[in-house]
Each structure stands twice: as C-alpha cells, then as structure tokens.
Amino acid sequence: MSLKRPEHPSFFSSGTQRIEEAGIVLAGFPYDCTASFRAGARFGPRERRVYPGDGLEDFSFYFGEDLEDATFYDAGDMDPVYGDPLPVIDSYRQAAAELITAGLDSRRLQAAGLDSRRLQAEREQAGGLDPRRLQAEARRLLAIGGEHLITYPLLLAARQVYGEFTLLHLDAHADLAVVNHVGSRVAHGTVMNLCLEAGLEKLVQYGIRSGNRQEYEMRINDPRIIPAGSLEEFVDSVETGERVYLTVDVDFFDPAFVPGTGTPEAGGAGFDDFISVRRGLRKRQVQMVGADIVELAPELDASGNSTVFAGKVLRELLLTMHVLGIV
C-alpha cells in the first residue's frame, strides 16, 4: 500500500511541502471492512479533503490560533483496501511508523551522532526504534479514518517511538468487545480491547453510552480503564504533562449534528463540548504523541453537514497537537 498526496486543495494546503520540515503529519487511512452496521467510513479521508473547499477557515476563533502557524505536512491517503483486517493492520502500522520517523536518517543523525548502520541495528535489535533517543525529532501523526480499527495499528506505531502513553477515547461505544457480532476478534467494535491486550496501561473513555454487558462490566472492573462520566472527570483523569494519544469517533457527537456515521447513537456531545475537552487538555498541558478522527461516513449525510463538522474537529485537533507538543 502507498500514500497518494491530495490533488484537491483544502485548508490543509497551508502546511509545509516537505515532510522533513514538519512536526505533524496528516494522513488518511480509508478502511471500513469490519463495519458492523453501515459502511462508508472509507470515504471519510477523501471527502474531508475535497468538500467544501474554501468553506472552512484556517483560523480557530475559539483559541486565536491559525493553521499557518503550525508546521504540518499532508501526506495524503493510503490506497483503499478491502477484506481481511489482519494484513491491513500490519500495513497501516508500518506506514504509520514510516511517517512518524520519516527523515530521521538525515535529520536525527546530526543531532544524535548516529550513523545509518547503527540506526538500522537498533531497529532490528529492539523490534522498533528507541523512543528515548528518537522521539525528540520524530513527527507526530494525525490520522483521518476510516473505521475505528485503524487506531490499533496507529497506536502500535506510536509506541515504537514514544513508548508508553495514555489513550484518550471520545466515543459513543465502549469498543471493548472480545469478539464482534460475527465472532471476529479484530474489528472496530473490539479496537479498545485490542489496545489493552497489546499492553496499553491507561485508557480514559468519555461519552460512552453503548455496549454489551461484558463491556459494561469491564469498564467497572478493569483498573486500566477510567470511565469518565463528565468533562470534569475526564480532565481530572489526566495528569499535568502526561503523554496522551487522542482518538475521536465522530459518533461521540449527537447524531443530530453528525448523522453521517455508520453506527449513530442517540444523545451525545455538541461541538462546544469538544472545545471544552480541548480547553481541559490545554489546562493539563498534556504532551500529544498523536491523534485520529474516525468513523465519518460522508455519503450517509446528503447535506454535507457531517463532513463540515468533522472538518472543524480536525482543524482543532491539528491546532491542539501544534500547541501541545512533546517536551
């Protein structure tokens, strides 16, 4: 699989033209083959780039920040892929790792005094990159889904560089199922369980209002999971300066605002609630190692409002990553 840079201009055009100059990399991962209700999230990255063109500003009126001040590179979207999720997970993990570490063989070597042979030896010996030596110069990935399963390989890739971090999960669904409705262990409804099985030590969930009995009880009994019931609980669950990865499923929002998603759930947040989340993270001065926005299925909303809404969320995510970098 390969990345194809966007042909259509969008407000992401304000980014740098060379990945080596960027601190943040934007990329699309258009996979949705484990969708349990309505597919279409694979069109999310494409539509987010081509629609509505100039309809969104670079400037955030909420925080007085502009995308022109952020150093990011739009790498484009992965080629669409269908079928078995297992090879997709491996391909996405490798692609994400390459984006995060792109240019390190030229930039990082000068800062650390490493030569290419030693860097390659470290990769082979450790099964990945040494996060203590490479994270200061590595890029941080902001991904556009695609279904929520993409978070799993992206988390694995980020851990290769940044080590352990907390996963902040905004969603309507717990996504903690051991198997999905057809008996598969690898699906968008099992993604948080997969992350925990991979060694995730802290998962903070907010907005959850749907799941089965096993997921409900797991949220109560598993000490690694913090089921925040309010914005205050969510913010209080995060320590000052903590390293975090933020994943946003658009069904976190009330489907009255974002009907274009595969598994809408009654109730949920508004855009102002997301801005409050952003304020809380700024208050805690977290270090964001990465983020994603997933499950936008634009063709399920003929009005295009869901795409515009998700675009504003994406803009605020990008600016959040710009402000809350790695220290």
RODO-2510 file (C-alpha; in nm, 4 decimals, decimal comma):
residues 327
     n   res          X          Y          Z
     1     m     0,0000     0,0000     0,0000
     2     s     0,1124     0,3526    -0,0735
     3     l     0,0166     0,7093     0,0072
     4     k    -0,1267     0,9392    -0,2586
     5     r    -0,0949     1,3121    -0,1956
     6     p    -0,4197     1,5088    -0,2371
     7     e    -0,4968     1,6606    -0,5759
     8     h    -0,7624     1,8970    -0,4444
     9     p    -0,6680     2,1999    -0,2340
    10     s    -0,8215     2,2358     0,1108
    11     f    -0,7445     2,4332     0,4218
    12     f    -0,4666     2,1787     0,4789
    13     s    -0,2814     2,3420     0,1894
    14     s    -0,1290     2,5829     0,4400
    15     g     0,1055     2,3070     0,5525
    16     t     0,4672     2,2644     0,4504
    17     q     0,5568     2,0929     0,1231
    18     r     0,8320     1,8727     0,2711
    19     i     0,7754     1,6139     0,5406
    20     e     1,1236     1,6738     0,6816
    21     e     1,0196     2,0269     0,7780
    22     a     0,7037     1,9201     0,9612
    23     g     0,6410     1,8382     1,3241
    24     i     0,2995     1,6868     1,2469
    25     v     0,1994     1,4577     0,9594
    26     l    -0,1586     1,4315     0,8365
    27     a    -0,2613     1,1089     0,6590
    28     g    -0,5787     0,9229     0,5642
    29     f    -0,6476     0,5538     0,6323
    30     p    -0,9602     0,4623     0,4301
    31     y    -1,0583     0,1193     0,5648
    32     d    -1,4068     0,0149     0,6818
    33     c    -1,4454    -0,3565     0,6111
    34     t    -1,5358    -0,4566     0,9688
    35     a    -1,8246    -0,2080     0,9918
    36     s    -2,0996    -0,3692     1,1969
    37     f    -2,3951    -0,1635     1,0710
    38     r    -2,3405     0,0804     0,7841
    39     a    -2,0178     0,1044     0,5867
    40     g    -1,8848     0,4197     0,4219
    41     a    -1,6120     0,5426     0,6569
    42     r    -1,3571     0,4592     0,3870
    43     f    -1,4763     0,7731     0,2063
    44     g    -1,4044     0,9941     0,5076
    45     p    -1,0467     1,0957     0,4199
    46     r    -1,1341     1,1693     0,0569
    47     e    -1,4414     1,3792     0,1306
    48     r    -1,2746     1,5673     0,4108
    49     r    -1,0226     1,6954     0,1552
    50     v    -1,2488     1,7823    -0,1394
    51     y    -1,5555     1,9194     0,0414
    52     p    -1,6375     2,2002     0,0990
    53     g    -1,3208     2,3521    -0,0449
    54     d    -1,2820     2,7003     0,0964
    55     g    -1,5790     2,6628     0,3325
    56     l    -1,3625     2,6308     0,6450
    57     e    -1,1201     2,8849     0,7794
    58     d    -0,7628     2,8128     0,8834
    59     f    -0,8245     3,0243     1,1920
    60     s    -0,9741     2,8939     1,5183
    61     f    -1,1931     3,1646     1,6647
    62     y    -1,2065     2,9706     1,9913
    63     f    -0,8355     2,9932     2,0701
    64     g    -0,6982     3,2611     1,8398
    65     e    -0,4768     3,0098     1,6587
    66     d    -0,4113     2,9648     1,2873
    67     l    -0,3041     2,6645     1,0823
    68     e    -0,0461     2,8895     0,9167
    69     d     0,1444     2,8831     1,2459
    70     a     0,1526     2,5028     1,2601
    71     t     0,4286     2,3043     1,0899
    72     f     0,2469     2,0084     0,9364
    73     y     0,2675     1,8034     0,6205
    74     d    -0,0280     1,6462     0,4392
    75     a     0,0990     1,3070     0,3232
    76     g    -0,2275     1,2153     0,1516
    77     d    -0,4285     0,8957     0,1850
    78     m    -0,3397     0,5301     0,1801
    79     d    -0,4716     0,3341    -0,1153
    80     p    -0,8188     0,1906    -0,0424
    81     v    -0,8049    -0,1725     0,0643
    82     y    -1,0740    -0,4313     0,1293
    83     g    -1,1144    -0,7631     0,3048
    84     d    -0,9210    -0,9312     0,5879
    85     p    -0,8218    -0,6756     0,8555
    86     l    -0,5068    -0,8573     0,9710
    87     p    -0,2811    -0,7661     0,6771
    88     v    -0,4314    -0,4162     0,6825
    89     i    -0,3279    -0,3731     1,0455
    90     d     0,0289    -0,4709     0,9645
    91     s     0,0436    -0,2455     0,6589
    92     y    -0,1039     0,0514     0,8448
    93     r     0,1355     0,0006     1,1350
    94     q     0,4338     0,0009     0,9007
    95     a     0,3054     0,3025     0,7061
    96     a     0,2398     0,4987     1,0252
    97     a     0,5846     0,4141     1,1625
    98     e     0,7461     0,5325     0,8396
    99     l     0,5549     0,8607     0,8521
   100     i     0,6460     0,9201     1,2171
   101     t     1,0144     0,8500     1,1560
   102     a     1,0429     0,9944     0,8036
   103     g     1,3617     1,1912     0,7562
   104     l     1,5243     1,0706     1,0767
   105     d     1,8101     0,9129     0,8839
   106     s     1,9089     1,2615     0,7725
   107     r     1,7867     1,4930     1,0479
   108     r     1,8171     1,2800     1,3595
   109     l     2,1662     1,1575     1,2804
   110     q     2,3158     1,5049     1,3010
   111     a     2,1558     1,5685     1,6411
   112     a     2,2352     1,2299     1,7925
   113     g     2,5592     1,1367     1,6210
   114     l     2,4122     0,8100     1,4907
   115     d     2,5064     0,6615     1,1584
   116     s     2,2600     0,4738     0,9366
   117     r     2,4050     0,1306     1,0180
   118     r     2,3687     0,1863     1,3908
   119     l     2,0146     0,3180     1,3475
   120     q     1,9192     0,0116     1,1448
   121     a     2,0811    -0,2161     1,4052
   122     e     1,8749    -0,0510     1,6788
   123     r     1,5591    -0,1098     1,4807
   124     e     1,6367    -0,4779     1,4300
   125     q     1,7564    -0,5441     1,7843
   126     a     1,4711    -0,3697     1,9654
   127     g     1,1974    -0,4603     1,7203
   128     g     1,1420    -0,0892     1,6740
   129     l     1,3019     0,2466     1,7407
   130     d     1,4496     0,3543     2,0728
   131     p     1,1927     0,6124     2,1915
   132     r     1,4316     0,7851     2,4316
   133     r     1,6717     0,8783     2,1521
   134     l     1,4380     0,9390     1,8624
   135     q     1,1163     1,0948     1,9919
   136     a     1,2529     1,4494     2,0116
   137     e     1,2965     1,4608     1,6314
   138     a     1,0181     1,2269     1,5247
   139     r     0,6963     1,3526     1,3741
   140     r     0,3534     1,3073     1,5295
   141     l     0,0745     1,1556     1,3223
   142     l    -0,2782     1,2942     1,2896
   143     a    -0,4836     1,0306     1,1085
   144     i    -0,8171     1,0510     0,9290
   145     g    -1,0275     0,7338     0,9175
   146     g    -1,1674     0,5097     0,8153
   147     e    -1,3275     0,2970     1,0814
   148     h    -1,2086     0,2896     1,4407
   149     l    -0,9988    -0,0242     1,3946
   150     i    -0,7256     0,1965     1,2422
   151     t    -0,6448     0,3297     1,5900
   152     y    -0,4918    -0,0062     1,6844
   153     p    -0,2047    -0,0126     1,4298
   154     l    -0,1503     0,3611     1,4741
   155     l    -0,1126     0,3140     1,8490
   156     l     0,1363     0,0315     1,7913
   157     a     0,3399     0,2548     1,5591
   158     a     0,3391     0,5477     1,8016
   159     r     0,4565     0,3244     2,0861
   160     q     0,7624     0,2238     1,8822
   161     v     0,8853     0,5817     1,9128
   162     y     0,7141     0,7382     2,2119
   163     g     0,6931     0,4440     2,4495
   164     e     0,4014     0,4270     2,6935
   165     f     0,1240     0,6853     2,6877
   166     t    -0,2407     0,7205     2,7850
   167     l    -0,5149     0,6636     2,5289
   168     l    -0,7944     0,9224     2,5496
   169     h    -1,1070     0,7835     2,3859
   170     l    -1,4054     1,0005     2,2841
   171     d    -1,6835     0,7783     2,1524
   172     a    -2,0424     0,6641     2,1877
   173     h    -1,9319     0,2995     2,2035
   174     a    -1,7018     0,1278     2,4503
   175     d    -1,5333    -0,0779     2,1720
   176     l    -1,4216    -0,3254     2,4394
   177     a    -1,5866    -0,6375     2,2976
   178     v    -1,3727    -0,9508     2,2907
   179     v    -1,5424    -1,0556     1,9666
   180     n    -1,7867    -0,8699     1,7465
   181     h    -2,1350    -0,9753     1,6373
   182     v    -1,9979    -1,2277     1,3854
   183     g    -1,7317    -1,3713     1,6163
   184     s    -1,4277    -1,1777     1,4939
   185     r    -1,1673    -1,0579     1,7449
   186     v    -1,0364    -0,7905     1,5088
   187     a    -1,2976    -0,5265     1,4331
   188     h    -1,3906    -0,1667     1,5001
   189     g    -1,6025    -0,2785     1,7957
   190     t    -1,3086    -0,4600     1,9588
   191     v    -1,0380    -0,1986     1,9000
   192     m    -1,0012    -0,0793     2,2612
   193     n    -0,9776    -0,4376     2,3816
   194     l    -0,7049    -0,4986     2,1234
   195     c    -0,5134    -0,1961     2,2523
   196     l    -0,5368    -0,3245     2,6100
   197     e    -0,4224    -0,6697     2,5019
   198     a    -0,1236    -0,5023     2,3341
   199     g    -0,0136    -0,3611     2,6702
   200     l    -0,1970    -0,0291     2,6997
   201     e    -0,1803     0,0660     3,0675
   202     k    -0,4311     0,3537     3,0851
   203     l    -0,7487     0,4118     2,8856
   204     v    -0,9709     0,7117     2,9621
   205     q    -1,3144     0,6925     2,7997
   206     y    -1,5636     0,9777     2,7722
   207     g    -1,9028     0,9953     2,6019
   208     i    -1,9634     0,6187     2,6132
   209     r    -2,3332     0,5309     2,6040
   210     s    -2,3477     0,1973     2,4224
   211     g    -2,2024    -0,1529     2,4616
   212     n    -2,2847    -0,5040     2,5750
   213     r    -2,2881    -0,6416     2,9296
   214     q    -1,9284    -0,7667     2,9078
   215     e    -1,8087    -0,4215     2,8051
   216     y    -2,0153    -0,2536     3,0778
   217     e    -1,8663    -0,4767     3,3474
   218     m    -1,5153    -0,4445     3,2048
   219     r    -1,5324    -0,0666     3,2367
   220     i    -1,6237    -0,1086     3,6047
   221     n    -1,3758    -0,3809     3,6975
   222     d    -1,0642    -0,3264     3,4842
   223     p    -0,8298    -0,0882     3,6710
   224     r    -0,6677     0,0203     3,3447
   225     i    -0,9935     0,1805     3,2288
   226     i    -1,1221     0,5126     3,3604
   227     p    -1,4892     0,5575     3,2610
   228     a    -1,5239     0,9343     3,2841
   229     g    -1,8880     1,0303     3,3283
   230     s    -1,8379     1,4051     3,2874
   231     l    -1,5959     1,6552     3,1409
   232     e    -1,4612     1,7247     3,4882
   233     e    -1,3909     1,3545     3,5473
   234     f    -1,2260     1,3301     3,2073
   235     v    -0,9914     1,6227     3,2718
   236     d    -0,9212     1,5105     3,6291
   237     s    -0,8198     1,1669     3,4957
   238     v    -0,5299     1,3233     3,3057
   239     e    -0,2139     1,4283     3,4885
   240     t    -0,0327     1,7507     3,4122
   241     g     0,2246     1,6924     3,1399
   242     e     0,1015     1,3387     3,0709
   243     r     0,1723     1,1890     2,7298
   244     v    -0,1518     1,1078     2,5506
   245     y    -0,2947     0,9874     2,2220
   246     l    -0,6445     1,1225     2,1464
   247     t    -0,8888     0,9228     1,9354
   248     v    -1,2187     1,0832     1,8346
   249     d    -1,5020     0,8764     1,6911
   250     v    -1,7499     1,1178     1,5333
   251     d    -2,0389     0,9268     1,6925
   252     f    -1,9152     1,0819     2,0182
   253     f    -2,1291     1,3695     1,8936
   254     d    -2,5074     1,3750     1,8910
   255     p    -2,6276     1,2339     1,5543
   256     a    -2,8420     1,5464     1,5231
   257     f    -2,5096     1,7200     1,4473
   258     v    -2,3256     1,4320     1,2751
   259     p    -2,5709     1,1893     1,1137
   260     g    -2,3042     1,0786     0,8662
   261     t    -2,1614     0,7904     1,0647
   262     g    -2,2053     0,4157     1,0487
   263     t    -2,3369     0,3488     1,3991
   264     p    -2,5161     0,6589     1,5305
   265     e    -2,6238     0,6611     1,8967
   266     a    -2,8941     0,8861     2,0415
   267     g    -2,7617     1,1526     2,2754
   268     g    -2,4042     1,2691     2,2803
   269     a    -2,1901     1,5799     2,2660
   270     g    -2,2023     1,9030     2,0743
   271     f    -1,9120     2,0919     1,9215
   272     d    -1,8838     2,3195     2,2258
   273     d    -1,8277     2,0079     2,4385
   274     f    -1,5318     1,9161     2,2206
   275     i    -1,3928     2,2674     2,2583
   276     s    -1,4234     2,2187     2,6361
   277     v    -1,2257     1,8952     2,6038
   278     r    -0,9577     2,0879     2,4190
   279     r    -0,9519     2,3536     2,6914
   280     g    -0,9135     2,0826     2,9532
   281     l    -0,6169     1,9275     2,7732
   282     r    -0,4541     2,2683     2,7405
   283     k    -0,5089     2,3244     3,1114
   284     r    -0,3272     1,9993     3,1851
   285     q    -0,0539     2,0840     2,9317
   286     v    -0,0528     1,7268     2,8074
   287     q     0,2001     1,6079     2,5514
   288     m     0,0150     1,4755     2,2488
   289     v     0,2010     1,1968     2,0732
   290     g    -0,0722     1,1523     1,8127
   291     a    -0,4423     1,1661     1,7352
   292     d    -0,7066     1,0421     1,4959
   293     i    -1,0629     1,1169     1,3905
   294     v    -1,2615     0,8179     1,2670
   295     e    -1,5983     0,6821     1,1504
   296     l    -1,7104     0,9735     0,9330
   297     a    -1,9270     0,8151     0,6616
   298     p    -1,9988     1,1216     0,4466
   299     e    -2,2307     0,9581     0,1942
   300     l    -2,4797     0,8866     0,4759
   301     d    -2,5407     1,2605     0,5092
   302     a    -2,6519     1,4142     0,1810
   303     s    -2,6439     1,7642     0,3299
   304     g    -2,2654     1,7509     0,3774
   305     n    -2,3023     1,8936     0,7279
   306     s    -2,1288     1,5953     0,8894
   307     t    -1,8214     1,6472     0,6714
   308     v    -1,8061     2,0172     0,7561
   309     f    -1,8492     1,9397     1,1274
   310     a    -1,5731     1,6776     1,1187
   311     g    -1,3513     1,9225     0,9329
   312     k    -1,3753     2,1720     1,2167
   313     v    -1,2959     1,8965     1,4667
   314     l    -0,9936     1,8036     1,2558
   315     r    -0,8752     2,1637     1,2449
   316     e    -0,8988     2,1914     1,6236
   317     l    -0,7180     1,8580     1,6641
   318     l    -0,4343     1,9761     1,4437
   319     l    -0,4016     2,3014     1,6353
   320     t    -0,4152     2,1127     1,9655
   321     m    -0,1250     1,8940     1,8552
   322     h     0,0644     2,2026     1,7437
   323     v     0,0250     2,3711     2,0844
   324     l     0,0672     2,0589     2,2984
   325     g     0,3887     1,9099     2,1663
   326     i     0,6478     1,6764     2,3131
   327     v     0,8679     1,8290     2,5799
***
